[in-house]
Amino acid sequence: MACGRRATVGSGVIDLATRDFYWNQIPRDAMESLVANAAALGWRAALEHDLLPRAGRYVTDYAIDERRADFACLLPYPSRSIPPASVLDLGCGWGAVTTGLARVWDEVVSADSTLETLCFVAERLEQERLRGVTLVRIDPLGSGRLPFSDARFDAVVLNGVLEWVGQSRTDRSVGEIQESVLREARRCLRPGGALYLGIENRFGLESLLGARDHNGLRFTSVLPRAIARLVNRATKRGDYRTYTYSLRGYRRLLRRAGFDEISLFLPKPSYRQPDYILPANRDAIAYYFGRVSALAGARRFAAKLVAGCGLYPWVADSFAWIARVPA
Ligand SMILES: C[S@@+](CC[C@H](N)C(=O)[O-])C[C@H]1O[C@@H](n2cnc3c(N)ncnc32)[C@H](O)[C@@H]1O
């Protein structure tokens, strides 16, 4: 696409990818006309015009809402000014999180493997008059080394991305690919820096009650992987490679990737568009379900019951992990 031809430093997107890759909620041709409309009509109007009819209100609001970056208050923001406080948004998608980060952080580097969404983000940032963001097209995560030097960033964000990276190659296990992505994120962090990982709980209440998994099917996240694979193949969806994990599973994965200081927070209603981010302790959870949550009926009763037993973190729908590198 046009943006690809001018993908050089200073023109919006730095292109460091060696191969083509496309991941999005809408097909490529629709995305190309959305990018053209973003320049002609404005980025927000383009989303309403081209994304809303195809993907619905939830996805459109998700693409727009820069308050989704509010989890950044959990990240260590350095007090020094040299080098500038810098954050890497890995898998930046429509750029809502990037935009929110850019209002606060001195330097944001946002990377994705899909050129079209990066072109949209470039347009969005220009129209919002936000400077200090570098957009980089990279090879799909899990392909190897990230094109950033060791200890380059104070924070790395992986929001709604780790569950997808297993799809980009099939010659390694999903767990190996995910671990390698986390290792690379860690390598890029400065001492004292932190990774933010926003992601679903494999055994979240909604999944246990039949919410659709990343492949569009119900219950596959909670099934043993081998059975999920069979179900996926039987429904002509190929291999099952969008792994999410339990509370203990994420801790193990983060430890294997070299993180020791790991803290859990619970975004509500979900990490995708959180209104609240709770510390994972019984008082905060009881307060939320007693006073704040809009859950009703059986779901509210079930949530209050498991919260009262101290078990809620095990079945929360999504997790916000902060994994620190020692100072
Ligand atoms: C659900 S979106 C999340 C976007 C963004 N982080 C946010 O919270 O708005 C998933 C993003 O991951 C990217 N992605 C998926 N698989 C990827 C891979 N293997 N390597 C790099 N990016 C990938 C997609 O291009 C997309 O931007």
The ligand as a Gaussian input file, in Angstrom:
#p B3LYP/6-31G(d) Opt

LIG

0 1
 C       -5.845000      -7.746000      19.833000
 S       -4.719000      -6.699000      18.989000
 C       -4.100000      -5.726000      20.327000
 C       -3.653000      -4.372000      19.864000
 C       -3.142000      -3.417000      20.938000
 N       -2.085000      -3.978000      21.733000
 C       -4.259000      -2.926000      21.809000
 O       -4.318000      -3.288000      22.988000
 O       -5.086000      -2.165000      21.295000
 C       -3.409000      -7.803000      18.644000
 C       -2.210000      -7.136000      17.951000
 O       -1.152000      -8.074000      17.903000
 C       -0.566000      -8.037000      16.633000
 N       -0.040000      -9.370000      16.374000
 C       -0.691000     -10.527000      16.314000
 N        0.163000     -11.537000      16.092000
 C        1.383000     -10.976000      16.026000
 C        2.683000     -11.470000      15.824000
 N        2.923000     -12.764000      15.662000
 N        3.693000     -10.590000      15.825000
 C        3.481000      -9.260000      15.995000
 N        2.267000      -8.735000      16.213000
 C        1.244000      -9.587000      16.207000
 C       -1.659000      -7.665000      15.667000
 O       -1.149000      -7.076000      14.498000
 C       -2.472000      -6.705000      16.525000
 O       -2.010000      -5.401000      16.358000

